[in-house]
Amino acid sequence: MKIDADIIIVGGGLNGPALALAFASGGLSSVIIDTVPLATRRKPAFDGRAYALSLTSVRMLKVLGIWDAVQSEAQAMLDIKVTDGRPGEGAAGQFVHFDHNEISEGPMGHMLEDRYLRRALLDAVKASDLITQIAPATVEAQDITASHAEVTLDDGRVLRGRLLVGCDGRRSGVAMRAGIARTGHDYHQSGLVCAVSHEKPHNGVAYQQFMPSGPLAILPLTGNRSAIVWTETTERAGLINAMSDKDYMEELRPRFGDFLGKIKLVGKRYSYPLNLTVANRFAQHRLALVGDAAHGIHYLAGQGLNLGLRDVAALAEVVLDAARRGEDIGNELVLARYAQWRGFDTAALTASTDLINKLFSNDNPILRTSRIAGLGLVNAIPALRRDFIREAAGLSGDLPRLLKGQAI
Ligand SMILES: Cc1cc2nc3c(=O)[nH]c(=O)nc-3n(C[C@H](O)[C@H](O)[C@H](O)COP(=O)(O)OP(=O)(O)OC[C@H]3O[C@@H](n4cnc5c(N)ncnc54)[C@H](O)[C@@H]3O)c2cc1C
């Protein structure tokens, strides 16, 4: 049986290319298939998305040789300030200040615009002899046998590998065709996303302000610019998004406050519906799910991509170690190690994000008083504060080698 590559990856977004590069660093070949043409995915326009890459995600990008290409566009996230607020009233007096100087490893992470990361990953993929890209092409069918996995493309081509990985996003067809059901719910909220420029420097500080309708994140970009991820109920978000730029900014200003001076909209604005969707299994014989295909979470945690990159690091390590031991890389026992490794981490983050959203996205006076007192308490206890900082930096838990900054 002719094998086209060791691994067939469906989805060339962010996690698919990162996974192929991780496999290539250990000598395994991949084919990446994506419906969207390469030139479109590599598009340079700002689409509102920027990632809060944790310290460990940055370590991994360094090992994979991506960081040099994006470093000049990345803004170090030095501090995080969390407050409770109401539009027009500004932030409550109590807040938590997470300062990166409290840990020895450096900045908790870096903000990086989607366009720079995407381009750097796709360029590195193109330069690799071990990775083939097929796009535009859509996977329409898949078949898993005892010896291999195969996919059929919309042009009739059939590709075979030892392992099939779904990096095909929240509505993963790979999972669906494999009969893997999903669990989740709609938050009835939408994320309003844009970037603003401001008069005063942000000094690398990220702000998370919890409003009754949902959190408002102000995240530092390079220069005097910040990315805004502003959560509102779906109905309200629809109304705000339909407004003119001028009226939109009139809505944003009282929530944002004036601590960075005058603010101005830069670029377009976007709105994304928020829901939770987690696959009931992350792996089975010759098949694994990675990134949003495994778990799509609320943006409030800013952890969606970090969680995906943790999957990438764990799956690459499990599979490469198995290959070195002479094991079949598609064997379900090999892949069960991956599913077990990532399952707990995902469940913990999903549950905590859900809880924080429920607890903070309302104007109940009792809950508000308790929240403000709670923030004050966390701020007053250094050990607790340090735990949160380590969590935000991605330093807690059983880290795969790539996230420790080691080659695999
Ligand atoms: C506004 C916004 C802000 C965010 N902010 C953050 C943040 O600050 N920090 C963070 O960590 N995360 C953030 N996220 C989440 C992050 O963007 C996602 O977790 C990440 O993009 C998921 O990448 P992926 O590669 O798993 O999936 P996707 O990016 O969804 O890619 C899936 C790919 O699969 C392809 N595909 C699907 N089906 C097929 C098929 N049948 N055949 C071939 N190809 C197929 C698609 O064309 C697509 O290119 C944010 C998301 C949004 C929307």
The ligand as a Gaussian input file, in Angstrom:
#p B3LYP/6-31G(d) Opt

LIG

0 1
 C      -11.924000      37.329000      17.438000
 C      -11.095000      36.190000      17.930000
 C      -10.117000      36.455000      18.852000
 C       -9.358000      35.419000      19.360000
 N       -8.391000      35.721000      20.272000
 C       -7.613000      34.748000      20.741000
 C       -6.550000      35.040000      21.669000
 O       -6.322000      36.165000      22.083000
 N       -5.766000      34.028000      22.104000
 C       -5.989000      32.755000      21.665000
 O       -5.235000      31.873000      22.100000
 N       -6.986000      32.440000      20.785000
 C       -7.809000      33.389000      20.321000
 N       -8.820000      33.071000      19.438000
 C       -9.050000      31.674000      19.026000
 C       -8.185000      31.263000      17.834000
 O       -8.386000      32.143000      16.748000
 C       -8.544000      29.831000      17.387000
 O       -8.405000      28.995000      18.507000
 C       -7.600000      29.347000      16.276000
 O       -7.624000      30.201000      15.153000
 C       -8.013000      27.953000      15.829000
 O       -7.139000      27.485000      14.833000
 P       -7.348000      26.088000      14.123000
 O       -6.178000      25.949000      13.197000
 O       -7.582000      25.017000      15.150000
 O       -8.728000      26.200000      13.333000
 P       -9.188000      27.196000      12.188000
 O       -8.437000      28.484000      12.247000
 O      -10.668000      27.239000      12.267000
 O       -8.749000      26.470000      10.821000
 C       -9.447000      25.390000      10.261000
 C       -9.038000      25.240000       8.804000
 O       -9.606000      24.003000       8.315000
 C      -10.030000      24.199000       6.972000
 N      -11.052000      23.180000       6.663000
 C      -12.218000      22.952000       7.329000
 N      -12.872000      21.911000       6.770000
 C      -12.098000      21.463000       5.748000
 C      -12.239000      20.392000       4.798000
 N      -13.304000      19.564000       4.761000
 N      -11.259000      20.191000       3.870000
 C      -10.164000      21.003000       3.889000
 N       -9.986000      22.019000       4.761000
 C      -10.938000      22.243000       5.681000
 C      -10.553000      25.644000       6.971000
 O      -10.552000      26.186000       5.659000
 C       -9.571000      26.350000       7.913000
 O       -8.490000      26.969000       7.222000
 C       -9.584000      34.077000      18.916000
 C      -10.563000      33.831000      17.952000
 C      -11.316000      34.865000      17.471000
 C      -12.385000      34.592000      16.422000

